[in-house]
Amino acid sequence: MNEEKKTITVYYDGACPTCVRDRQGYEKLAGESGKEVCWFDITGQDDHLRDIGIDPRKALTELHVRDEHQHIVSELDAYIVLMTRVPILKPLAWLIGLPVIRSILSSLYHRMVQRRLRKTGRL
């Protein structure tokens, strides 16, 4: 029996050129499994984000994903959900989930995002 994965929704910053490039890179790696990902640009969507329980400021500073069970996860958990759908990225998803690596990457991730948002005058 062929069991289909349910679609997930990725809330990403479409006004960020790096974020758009990252999305395109993911789509190339994902191939057919990329069809199971719905990309939602958060730009100008503050009311919608609040309606679904995402703080618009957090949406700018952390990736958010609504998983197949309709739970919203953020930051590295969101990346893990997204990456585990692509066979070549599964080992990396496992690696970033390790406690020591997770804390280091989380800190680096937040610094990079803060720097990008300040540089573009969006924070």
N, C-alpha and C positions, 0 to 999 in steps of 0.2 A: 504494500500500500504506500503510495507516494503522499507523504505528509507535507503540506505546504506551510511555510512560516507565514505568520500574519505580518502585515505592514506595520512599520514603525514610522513615527514622524520626528524629524530632526528640525529643531528651531535654531536657525543659524542667522548670522548677520550678513545679509546680502549686500550691505553698503561697504563691507570690508573686502577689498581685493584679495587679501590673503585667504580669507574664509571661503571666498568663491573658488579660488585656485585649489584649496584643500578639498572642497566638495567635488570639483572636477577630477582631481586625482583619485579620490575615493571611488567615484563612479567608474573610472577606468579599471581600477583594481577589482571592483565588485562584479563587473560584467552582468550576467543575468540576475544575480542576487540583488543587484542595485535596484531592480524593479520593485523590491519589497520595501523601499525607503521612500517616504514622501518628504520632500524638502520644503520647509515653510520659512520664508524670509520674514524676520521679525521687524524689519524697518517700517516704522509708522504703524505698528500693530499693538501699541500699548494697551488699548482697551481689550482687545482679544486676548492678549497675554494674561491680563488681570482676570478675565473671565474664566480662564482655564487654570488659574492658580500659580502663574509664573510672574514674579516681580519683574517688570520691564528693565530695571537697572541690572538685576541679576542675569537677565537674558543677554544683556550686552557683555557681561563679564564672565559668563560661564555657558558652555554649550548645554542645551537641554534636549532630552529625547523622551517622547512618549512611547513606551514599549508596547509589545503586542498584548499586554494585559491592561493597557491604558494607564499605567503608572508613569509618572514623570520623574525622571532621574536627571541629575545634572553633574557638571564638571567631569571628573575622570570616569565616574560610573556611566555617564552618557557615552563617552568614547568607547568604553568597554562593550556596552550594548551594541554600538554601531560596528565596532571592529570584529566582534565574534560572528558576525554574519558573513564575513569574507574569509574563506579558508586560509589564505596566505597571511592574514592579519591576526588570526586566532592566537598564535603564540605571543605576539606582541600585547594583545589584550590581557592574556594571562600574566605576562611580565609586569605590566603597569598596575595590575591589581595587587601585587605583592606589597605588604605594609611599608617597608622602608622605601622602596622605589616610589610607591604611591605618594608618600608625604613629600619626597624631594620633587617629583614631577608636579605635584599640586602647587607647590610654592613657586617653581619656575613658570608654570602655566599662568598663574595669577600675575606675576611680575610682567610677563610678556604682554598679556592682554591689557593691563593697566598702562603700560608704556605705549602700546598701539593706540589706545583710546585717547590718551593725553596728546600724543603727537598729531592726531587728526582733529583735536578739539572737541571730541565727543564725550569727554569726561571732565 
